[in-house]
Amino acid sequence: MFIADILHHTAHLTFGRNTAQFKQLVAMLALVSVILWSIVLLTTVARILLCHVWYRRQYASSRTNMPPI
């Protein structure tokens, strides 16, 4: 019984710690992934707004088909 307790305690120290570190690693990678995807989505929205709204409005206001006076 003593040997089984020693094995259980050793396995818990070894595998329990590694499992906890693995879970922390997965959680950290998930957080990094969410942050990077949010940056990608924000830059995509900014690109759409700048290219399709801002530049079109600037181009349309500066270019007219009226002859010069």
KEPATOR-732766 format. One record per atom (N, C-alpha, C): z, x, y; residue in three letters. Coordinates in steps of 0.1 Angstrom, whole numbers, plus 5000, padded with zeros to 4 digits. Last residue first. Layout:
REM KEPATOR-732766
ZXYALA
...
***
This chain:
REM KEPATOR-732766
434648535776ILE
434448475789ILE
434048585799ILE
433248545743PRO
434148605754PRO
433748545767PRO
433248245722PRO
432548365729PRO
433448415740PRO
435348175695MET
434948145708MET
434248265714MET
436448215671ASN
435048205671ASN
434448175685ASN
439148455669THR
438648315672THR
437048325673THR
441748635657ARG
440248615656ARG
439948465659ARG
444448605661SER
443748715668SER
442248695668SER
445248405644SER
445548395658SER
444748495666SER
444448495618ALA
443948365624ALA
444148355639ALA
446048715615TYR
444648735615TYR
443948605622TYR
448648605615GLN
448348705625GLN
446748715626GLN
448448435593ARG
448748385606ARG
448348475617ARG
448048625573ARG
447048525575ARG
447248465589ARG
450448775573TYR
449148835577TYR
448048735580TYR
452348565566TRP
452448645578TRP
451048705583TRP
451248445541VAL
451748365553VAL
451648455566VAL
450448635522HIS
449748505523HIS
450148425535HIS
451948875526CYS
450448875524CYS
449848745527CYS
454648795529LEU
453948875539LEU
452448875538LEU
455148625507LEU
455248575521LEU
454548665531LEU
454548805486ILE
453848675487ILE
453948625501ILE
456449005491ARG
455049035491ARG
454148905493ARG
458848855487ALA
458548915500ALA
457048955501ALA
458648795460VAL
458648685470VAL
458248745484VAL
458749055450THR
457548975447THR
457448855458THR
461249135458THR
460049205463THR
458849125461THR
462748955443LEU
462848955457LEU
461649025463LEU
462049035416LEU
461748895421LEU
461848895436LEU
463049295416VAL
461649265413VAL
461249135419VAL
465749255420ILE
465049325429ILE
463549305428ILE
466349105396SER
466549045409SER
465749115420SER
465849305377TRP
464949185378TRP
465149115391TRP
468049485384LEU
466649525385LEU
465649405386LEU
470249315377ILE
470049365391ILE
468649415393ILE
469849275350VAL
469849155359VAL
469649205374VAL
470049535341SER
468849455339SER
468749345349SER
472649595347VAL
471649675353VAL
470249595352VAL
473949405330LEU
474149395344LEU
473049475351LEU
473049505305ALA
472749365309ALA
472849355324ALA
474349745305LEU
472849745305LEU
472349605309LEU
477049665304MET
476549745316MET
474949735316MET
477049535279ALA
477349455292ALA
476849535304ALA
476549745263VAL
475649635263VAL
475849555276VAL
478849905268LEU
477449955271LEU
476449845272LEU
480849735259GLN
480849775273GLN
479449825277GLN
480149735232LYS
480149605239LYS
480049635254LYS
480550005226PHE
479249945224PHE
479149815232PHE
483350025230GLN
482450105238GLN
481050045238GLN
484149855209ALA
484449815223ALA
483549895233ALA
483249995187THR
482749855190THR
482949815204THR
484750225189ASN
483250235191ASN
482650095194ASN
487250115185ARG
486950185198ARG
485450185200ARG
487050015159GLY
487449925170GLY
487049985183GLY
486450245144PHE
485450145146PHE
485750045157PHE
488950395148THR
487550455149THR
486550345152THR
491150225146LEU
491050315157LEU
489550365159LEU
490550095121HIS
490650015134HIS
490550105146HIS
490550305104ALA
489250235106ALA
489350155119ALA
493250375106THR
492250475109THR
490950405112THR
494450135096HIS
494750185109HIS
493750285114HIS
493350125070HIS
493150015079HIS
493350065094HIS
494350365059LEU
492950345060LEU
492650235070LEU
497150315061ILE
496550425068ILE
495050415070ILE
497250095044ASP
497650075058ASP
497050195066ASP
496550215020ALA
495650105026ALA
496050085040ALA
498650385016ILE
497350445018ILE
496350335024ILE
500750205012PHE
500750295023PHE
499450355027PHE
500050084988MET
500050005000MET
500050095013MET
***
